[in-house]
């Protein structure tokens, strides 16, 4: 019987591969042998160290010397004091008593009383003025004059102010307010008129109307004429 061979056990077809692998290994070994470098080690003889031959240095011991200050000079000797005999008589001064007796009359110089002028503020708000300005035709006590003045100014503004101006300016519908501030001077004139509102033409119209107010009797604070500040709101209805 012939022996059966396993086709995988045939190594002849790998001969070329084995030859190339062996050639590559041989080339690697030859390259390493050529490139390998060796160095010679020379150990020099330094001799035996002679420790005793080292130079010895003596370091002197130093001492801190403190500066000696000279002693302070002795205090000067006191001057010689001469003793003078007390032979002269000294007159004694008699002090008179300043206390007075109930029976003695005491003259008192006339004392002049100086009255200082009280400082008065030039401008006082209308709400706290002691004596309000008097609008022409208003009478009564202080409260009645105040109410009369407010009513007169309101009627004056309603009669003189151009209410149709707000609609001509193209403002949005609703209530529009113009605030006017002015002062009734010490002489009763209307001065320092200022206005603030939603449009410059409304402010200008408010100033014009307020300046047409008549001259009034000035307000008084502590019996003296003073300037009185007044704030007037003007309400306009734009449809």
C-alpha atoms as a printed R data frame, in Angstrom:
    type eleno elety resid chain resno       x       y       z
1   ATOM     1    CA   UNK     A     1   0.000   0.000   0.000
2   ATOM     2    CA   UNK     A     2   1.244   3.521  -0.836
3   ATOM     3    CA   UNK     A     3   1.455   5.973   1.963
4   ATOM     4    CA   UNK     A     4  -0.992   8.868   1.605
5   ATOM     5    CA   UNK     A     5   0.564  12.320   1.923
6   ATOM     6    CA   UNK     A     6  -1.231  15.335   3.253
7   ATOM     7    CA   UNK     A     7  -0.870  18.125   0.720
8   ATOM     8    CA   UNK     A     8  -0.486  20.682   3.566
9   ATOM     9    CA   UNK     A     9   2.673  18.852   4.801
10  ATOM    10    CA   UNK     A    10   4.557  19.581   1.563
11  ATOM    11    CA   UNK     A    11   7.197  22.267   2.375
12  ATOM    12    CA   UNK     A    12   8.820  22.457  -1.027
13  ATOM    13    CA   UNK     A    13   6.567  25.216  -2.177
14  ATOM    14    CA   UNK     A    14   7.913  27.439   0.693
15  ATOM    15    CA   UNK     A    15  11.605  27.136  -0.219
16  ATOM    16    CA   UNK     A    16  11.792  30.618  -1.766
17  ATOM    17    CA   UNK     A    17  10.252  32.233   1.270
18  ATOM    18    CA   UNK     A    18  12.686  30.554   3.665
19  ATOM    19    CA   UNK     A    19  15.618  31.583   1.483
20  ATOM    20    CA   UNK     A    20  14.567  35.230   1.441
21  ATOM    21    CA   UNK     A    21  14.041  35.252   5.210
22  ATOM    22    CA   UNK     A    22  17.527  33.766   5.800
23  ATOM    23    CA   UNK     A    23  19.095  36.332   3.438
24  ATOM    24    CA   UNK     A    24  17.403  39.190   5.255
25  ATOM    25    CA   UNK     A    25  18.636  37.955   8.657
26  ATOM    26    CA   UNK     A    26  22.186  37.633   7.304
27  ATOM    27    CA   UNK     A    27  22.129  41.216   6.004
28  ATOM    28    CA   UNK     A    28  20.913  42.508   9.360
29  ATOM    29    CA   UNK     A    29  23.711  40.712  11.250
30  ATOM    30    CA   UNK     A    30  26.372  42.057   8.803
31  ATOM    31    CA   UNK     A    31  25.016  45.665   9.138
32  ATOM    32    CA   UNK     A    32  25.062  45.518  12.925
33  ATOM    33    CA   UNK     A    33  28.629  44.159  12.888
34  ATOM    34    CA   UNK     A    34  29.847  46.998  10.642
35  ATOM    35    CA   UNK     A    35  28.126  49.784  12.613
36  ATOM    36    CA   UNK     A    36  29.083  48.546  16.084
37  ATOM    37    CA   UNK     A    37  31.485  50.926  17.818
38  ATOM    38    CA   UNK     A    38  33.756  50.290  20.799
39  ATOM    39    CA   UNK     A    39  35.647  52.812  22.959
40  ATOM    40    CA   UNK     A    40  38.815  52.293  24.998
41  ATOM    41    CA   UNK     A    41  38.646  53.265  28.663
42  ATOM    42    CA   UNK     A    42  41.765  54.927  30.044
43  ATOM    43    CA   UNK     A    43  41.781  55.373  33.818
44  ATOM    44    CA   UNK     A    44  44.233  58.099  34.860
45  ATOM    45    CA   UNK     A    45  46.196  57.792  38.068
46  ATOM    46    CA   UNK     A    46  45.328  60.779  40.182
47  ATOM    47    CA   UNK     A    47  47.676  59.788  42.957
48  ATOM    48    CA   UNK     A    48  46.998  59.644  46.662
49  ATOM    49    CA   UNK     A    49  45.326  62.693  48.097
50  ATOM    50    CA   UNK     A    50  47.397  64.325  50.787
51  ATOM    51    CA   UNK     A    51  44.976  65.791  53.229
52  ATOM    52    CA   UNK     A    52  47.706  66.857  55.604
53  ATOM    53    CA   UNK     A    53  49.263  69.083  52.940
54  ATOM    54    CA   UNK     A    54  46.237  71.419  52.911
55  ATOM    55    CA   UNK     A    55  47.083  74.849  54.198
56  ATOM    56    CA   UNK     A    56  45.647  75.614  57.574
57  ATOM    57    CA   UNK     A    57  44.181  79.103  58.002
58  ATOM    58    CA   UNK     A    58  43.985  80.580  61.457
59  ATOM    59    CA   UNK     A    59  40.931  82.816  61.942
60  ATOM    60    CA   UNK     A    60  41.529  85.312  64.751
61  ATOM    61    CA   UNK     A    61  38.840  85.762  67.363
62  ATOM    62    CA   UNK     A    62  37.350  89.236  67.092
63  ATOM    63    CA   UNK     A    63  35.808  91.203  69.939
64  ATOM    64    CA   UNK     A    64  33.198  93.956  69.580
65  ATOM    65    CA   UNK     A    65  34.493  97.146  71.035
66  ATOM    66    CA   UNK     A    66  31.802  99.500  72.327
67  ATOM    67    CA   UNK     A    67  32.305 103.227  71.982
68  ATOM    68    CA   UNK     A    68  33.041 104.771  75.324
69  ATOM    69    CA   UNK     A    69  31.156 108.033  75.831
70  ATOM    70    CA   UNK     A    70  32.710 110.663  78.038
71  ATOM    71    CA   UNK     A    71  30.871 111.319  81.313
72  ATOM    72    CA   UNK     A    72  28.567 114.345  81.349
73  ATOM    73    CA   UNK     A    73  30.011 117.562  82.739
74  ATOM    74    CA   UNK     A    74  29.195 118.314  86.363
75  ATOM    75    CA   UNK     A    75  26.380 120.807  87.032
76  ATOM    76    CA   UNK     A    76  27.450 124.427  87.482
77  ATOM    77    CA   UNK     A    77  28.018 125.613  90.990
78  ATOM    78    CA   UNK     A    78  25.197 127.779  92.431
79  ATOM    79    CA   UNK     A    79  25.780 131.475  92.585
80  ATOM    80    CA   UNK     A    80  26.568 132.988  95.881
81  ATOM    81    CA   UNK     A    81  23.435 134.273  97.568
82  ATOM    82    CA   UNK     A    82  23.763 137.397  99.600
83  ATOM    83    CA   UNK     A    83  21.584 137.664 102.659
84  ATOM    84    CA   UNK     A    84  20.136 141.185 103.033
85  ATOM    85    CA   UNK     A    85  18.868 142.262 106.370
86  ATOM    86    CA   UNK     A    86  15.194 143.280 106.385
87  ATOM    87    CA   UNK     A    87  15.436 146.803 107.720
88  ATOM    88    CA   UNK     A    88  12.931 148.636 105.528
89  ATOM    89    CA   UNK     A    89   9.228 148.707 106.395
90  ATOM    90    CA   UNK     A    90   6.914 147.452 103.682
91  ATOM    91    CA   UNK     A    91   3.542 149.116 103.325
92  ATOM    92    CA   UNK     A    92   0.676 146.649 103.229
93  ATOM    93    CA   UNK     A    93  -1.982 147.067 100.601
94  ATOM    94    CA   UNK     A    94  -5.506 146.835 101.961
95  ATOM    95    CA   UNK     A    95  -8.033 145.272  99.586
96  ATOM    96    CA   UNK     A    96 -11.502 146.711  99.864
97  ATOM    97    CA   UNK     A    97 -14.423 144.314  99.799
98  ATOM    98    CA   UNK     A    98 -16.649 144.431  96.716
99  ATOM    99    CA   UNK     A    99 -19.660 142.990  98.500
100 ATOM   100    CA   UNK     A   100 -22.584 145.341  99.026
101 ATOM   101    CA   UNK     A   101 -25.014 145.638 101.836
102 ATOM   102    CA   UNK     A   102 -28.761 145.630 101.417
103 ATOM   103    CA   UNK     A   103 -28.900 149.170 102.809
104 ATOM   104    CA   UNK     A   104 -26.369 150.524 100.328
105 ATOM   105    CA   UNK     A   105 -27.625 152.001  97.107
106 ATOM   106    CA   UNK     A   106 -26.114 150.613  93.967
107 ATOM   107    CA   UNK     A   107 -25.864 152.803  90.903
108 ATOM   108    CA   UNK     A   108 -26.697 150.896  87.727
109 ATOM   109    CA   UNK     A   109 -25.781 152.274  84.336
110 ATOM   110    CA   UNK     A   110 -28.522 152.482  81.772
111 ATOM   111    CA   UNK     A   111 -28.676 149.286  79.708
112 ATOM   112    CA   UNK     A   112 -29.401 149.793  76.042
113 ATOM   113    CA   UNK     A   113 -31.545 147.027  74.583
114 ATOM   114    CA   UNK     A   114 -30.540 145.995  71.072
115 ATOM   115    CA   UNK     A   115 -33.247 144.455  68.964
116 ATOM   116    CA   UNK     A   116 -31.900 142.208  66.237
117 ATOM   117    CA   UNK     A   117 -33.736 142.099  62.966
118 ATOM   118    CA   UNK     A   118 -35.220 138.695  62.301
119 ATOM   119    CA   UNK     A   119 -34.184 137.145  59.048
120 ATOM   120    CA   UNK     A   120 -37.117 136.838  56.690
121 ATOM   121    CA   UNK     A   121 -37.063 134.542  53.703
122 ATOM   122    CA   UNK     A   122 -37.600 136.395  50.435
123 ATOM   123    CA   UNK     A   123 -39.834 133.773  48.775
124 ATOM   124    CA   UNK     A   124 -42.444 131.742  50.658
125 ATOM   125    CA   UNK     A   125 -44.738 129.047  49.171
126 ATOM   126    CA   UNK     A   126 -48.402 129.994  48.929
127 ATOM   127    CA   UNK     A   127 -49.434 127.038  51.129
128 ATOM   128    CA   UNK     A   128 -47.523 128.239  54.232
129 ATOM   129    CA   UNK     A   129 -47.592 132.022  53.889
130 ATOM   130    CA   UNK     A   130 -48.883 133.778  57.021
131 ATOM   131    CA   UNK     A   131 -50.815 136.514  55.183
132 ATOM   132    CA   UNK     A   132 -51.741 135.476  51.637
133 ATOM   133    CA   UNK     A   133 -51.634 137.911  48.713
134 ATOM   134    CA   UNK     A   134 -54.970 139.635  48.151
135 ATOM   135    CA   UNK     A   135 -56.551 139.364  44.712
136 ATOM   136    CA   UNK     A   136 -58.454 142.550  43.744
137 ATOM   137    CA   UNK     A   137 -61.980 142.334  45.148
138 ATOM   138    CA   UNK     A   138 -61.267 139.575  47.742
139 ATOM   139    CA   UNK     A   139 -62.199 140.286  51.371
140 ATOM   140    CA   UNK     A   140 -62.524 138.463  54.688
141 ATOM   141    CA   UNK     A   141 -60.075 136.642  56.902
142 ATOM   142    CA   UNK     A   142 -56.903 134.900  55.705
143 ATOM   143    CA   UNK     A   143 -58.613 131.633  54.751
144 ATOM   144    CA   UNK     A   144 -61.413 133.433  52.897
145 ATOM   145    CA   UNK     A   145 -58.882 135.545  50.983
146 ATOM   146    CA   UNK     A   146 -56.941 132.411  50.051
147 ATOM   147    CA   UNK     A   147 -60.055 130.631  48.710
148 ATOM   148    CA   UNK     A   148 -61.169 133.772  46.886
149 ATOM   149    CA   UNK     A   149 -57.769 134.107  45.213
150 ATOM   150    CA   UNK     A   150 -57.774 130.490  43.982
151 ATOM   151    CA   UNK     A   151 -61.284 130.905  42.541
152 ATOM   152    CA   UNK     A   152 -60.404 134.190  40.825
153 ATOM   153    CA   UNK     A   153 -57.258 132.768  39.198
154 ATOM   154    CA   UNK     A   154 -59.162 129.662  38.011
155 ATOM   155    CA   UNK     A   155 -61.902 131.764  36.433
156 ATOM   156    CA   UNK     A   156 -59.301 134.010  34.797
157 ATOM   157    CA   UNK     A   157 -57.528 131.039  33.187
158 ATOM   158    CA   UNK     A   158 -60.754 129.397  32.005
159 ATOM   159    CA   UNK     A   159 -61.826 132.657  30.366
160 ATOM   160    CA   UNK     A   160 -58.510 133.617  28.729
161 ATOM   161    CA   UNK     A   161 -56.913 130.275  27.798
162 ATOM   162    CA   UNK     A   162 -57.390 129.019  24.212
163 ATOM   163    CA   UNK     A   163 -58.702 125.512  24.950
164 ATOM   164    CA   UNK     A   164 -59.075 124.658  21.254
165 ATOM   165    CA   UNK     A   165 -55.311 124.869  20.788
166 ATOM   166    CA   UNK     A   166 -54.783 121.368  22.181
167 ATOM   167    CA   UNK     A   167 -56.984 119.821  19.485
168 ATOM   168    CA   UNK     A   168 -55.249 121.753  16.677
169 ATOM   169    CA   UNK     A   169 -51.846 120.352  17.659
170 ATOM   170    CA   UNK     A   170 -52.868 116.751  16.869
171 ATOM   171    CA   UNK     A   171 -52.381 115.453  20.390
172 ATOM   172    CA   UNK     A   172 -53.799 112.096  21.388
173 ATOM   173    CA   UNK     A   173 -57.261 112.149  23.029
174 ATOM   174    CA   UNK     A   174 -57.439 112.454  26.806
175 ATOM   175    CA   UNK     A   175 -56.603 114.891  29.567
176 ATOM   176    CA   UNK     A   176 -53.524 117.059  29.087
177 ATOM   177    CA   UNK     A   177 -52.029 119.065  31.962
178 ATOM   178    CA   UNK     A   178 -49.870 122.163  31.853
179 ATOM   179    CA   UNK     A   179 -48.184 123.149  35.125
180 ATOM   180    CA   UNK     A   180 -47.460 126.857  35.556
181 ATOM   181    CA   UNK     A   181 -45.296 128.292  38.332
182 ATOM   182    CA   UNK     A   182 -45.025 132.017  39.006
183 ATOM   183    CA   UNK     A   183 -44.249 134.418  41.819
184 ATOM   184    CA   UNK     A   184 -46.192 137.312  43.300
185 ATOM   185    CA   UNK     A   185 -43.394 139.751  44.132
186 ATOM   186    CA   UNK     A   186 -43.047 142.045  47.144
187 ATOM   187    CA   UNK     A   187 -44.778 144.742  45.123
188 ATOM   188    CA   UNK     A   188 -47.664 142.449  44.026
189 ATOM   189    CA   UNK     A   189 -46.501 141.997  40.398
190 ATOM   190    CA   UNK     A   190 -46.598 138.643  38.553
191 ATOM   191    CA   UNK     A   191 -42.975 137.641  37.767
192 ATOM   192    CA   UNK     A   192 -40.838 134.557  36.978
193 ATOM   193    CA   UNK     A   193 -43.574 132.736  35.037
194 ATOM   194    CA   UNK     A   194 -42.574 129.249  33.884
195 ATOM   195    CA   UNK     A   195 -44.619 126.408  32.369
196 ATOM   196    CA   UNK     A   196 -44.218 122.687  31.682
197 ATOM   197    CA   UNK     A   197 -46.592 120.738  29.477
198 ATOM   198    CA   UNK     A   198 -46.958 118.194  26.640
199 ATOM   199    CA   UNK     A   199 -46.308 120.796  23.906
200 ATOM   200    CA   UNK     A   200 -44.324 124.045  23.630
201 ATOM   201    CA   UNK     A   201 -47.321 125.985  22.251
202 ATOM   202    CA   UNK     A   202 -49.455 124.933  25.237
203 ATOM   203    CA   UNK     A   203 -46.712 126.154  27.578
204 ATOM   204    CA   UNK     A   204 -46.434 129.471  25.732
205 ATOM   205    CA   UNK     A   205 -50.211 129.986  25.898
206 ATOM   206    CA   UNK     A   206 -50.213 129.260  29.656
207 ATOM   207    CA   UNK     A   207 -47.454 131.828  30.263
208 ATOM   208    CA   UNK     A   208 -49.375 134.429  28.250
209 ATOM   209    CA   UNK     A   209 -52.559 133.899  30.268
210 ATOM   210    CA   UNK     A   210 -50.842 134.032  33.675
211 ATOM   211    CA   UNK     A   211 -48.991 137.232  32.796
212 ATOM   212    CA   UNK     A   212 -52.409 138.855  32.248
213 ATOM   213    CA   UNK     A   213 -53.279 138.447  35.951
214 ATOM   214    CA   UNK     A   214 -53.871 141.788  37.705
215 ATOM   215    CA   UNK     A   215 -51.530 143.308  40.257
216 ATOM   216    CA   UNK     A   216 -52.274 142.080  43.795
217 ATOM   217    CA   UNK     A   217 -51.608 143.138  47.345
218 ATOM   218    CA   UNK     A   218 -48.356 141.316  48.277
219 ATOM   219    CA   UNK     A   219 -48.258 138.559  50.859
220 ATOM   220    CA   UNK     A   220 -46.672 139.134  54.243
221 ATOM   221    CA   UNK     A   221 -44.509 136.977  56.494
222 ATOM   222    CA   UNK     A   222 -44.015 138.241  60.081
223 ATOM   223    CA   UNK     A   223 -45.513 141.539  59.048
224 ATOM   224    CA   UNK     A   224 -43.158 142.140  56.103
225 ATOM   225    CA   UNK     A   225 -43.915 141.897  52.372
226 ATOM   226    CA   UNK     A   226 -42.338 138.830  50.756
227 ATOM   227    CA   UNK     A   227 -42.451 137.067  47.434
228 ATOM   228    CA   UNK     A   228 -45.000 134.250  47.236
229 ATOM   229    CA   UNK     A   229 -44.556 131.233  44.957
230 ATOM   230    CA   UNK     A   230 -47.712 129.868  43.347
231 ATOM   231    CA   UNK     A   231 -48.191 126.683  41.278
232 ATOM   232    CA   UNK     A   232 -51.169 126.499  38.928
233 ATOM   233    CA   UNK     A   233 -52.199 123.246  37.137
234 ATOM   234    CA   UNK     A   234 -54.199 123.740  33.906
235 ATOM   235    CA   UNK     A   235 -56.145 120.698  32.684
236 ATOM   236    CA   UNK     A   236 -57.180 120.431  29.005
237 ATOM   237    CA   UNK     A   237 -59.499 117.803  27.534
238 ATOM   238    CA   UNK     A   238 -58.580 116.607  24.015
239 ATOM   239    CA   UNK     A   239 -61.355 114.712  22.203
